[in-house]
């Protein structure tokens, strides 16, 4: 009986002992702190770089105006071709002038009549004043003569105003270029009926120099405000065209918009560029490249070595057989590389591959070492 009880006790206790021993072994294998993480590293170096920030921009003319009629009538002449370059004062459109010419001539005749009447009453007044000296006429008649002179003077002024108005209307019948520029495609043809303000005849815009507008957020305003003071470097503002070519002429900052958008928190910056060959066309989209502080010898690391947590950036620095998570401030990114402005020094060793399994203080087993990051733009 005792033999049977001993055998039964051994059968029950044995599996628990085996499970306990196996659990300890599995726990050791699953504990990440017990095994080193294999990683590849990179030794931090400095490289000569020229850092730029890129903003989407739009080409806009410094001067642009819509040409609209100020008087009614028929278009009798169009003096320019679509897309032609024009100079200030050059005739562009003509509206039938016959009615306005007749009105002007009538106003001129009325003015001459008013002036003649003024001369007549002035002479009457002079004669009455001489007679009044000898009391040859009633005082009331002299007063009437003076009133007639004042009335005649007012009539001359009114007639002159009519002449000016008729002259203005006659002038509006010919539409001239308000400045040097390029005219667009005409929206009307000879014989079209027009009235004040309608329809749009054409649009004229200046071409050289020309402007480029781009948007910045309010945190960058102080930086760009400083650029408006003093001499600006020649290569401070450059353009990248849609065909991936660089515009050959640098620009200069001319104005920052007066206010911040309440909803967007942004404002507009305007640059000016020479445009003699008319490469830049109003409405064209371009990329504005602005030099930043990443100029000269800078710490450059592979971008894949950077991790982001809650808007902050970190790298894992190797110290002995473990790693330390280091906060860094990033600068300009060049392809697969990025400039580190703060938080990392030359000569440090950082992890570039195997970051997914790392944490603060994790043990690492270093493998191959990357010699240098991808070439930075210079």
Secondary structure, DSSP 8 states (H G I E B T S, - for coil): -HHHHHHHHHHHHHHHHHHHHHHHHHHHHH-GGGS-EEEEEEE-EEEEEEEEEEEEEEEE-SSEEEEE-SS-EEEEEE-S-TT-EE-TT-EEEEE--HHHHHHHHHHHHHHHHHHHHHHHHHHHHHHHHHHHHTT-S-HHHHHHHHHHHHHHHHHHHHHHHHHHHHHHHHHHTEEE-SSSEEE---S--TT-EEBTTBSEEEEEE--SSEEEEEEEEGGGHHHHHHHTSS---TTSEEEE-TTS-B-SS-BEEEEE-SS--TTT-EEEEEEEE--TT--S-TT-EEEEEEEEEEEEEEEEEEGGG-EEETTEEEEEEEETTEEEEEEEEEEEEETTEEEEEES--TT-EEEEE-GGG--TT-BEEEEEEE---S----
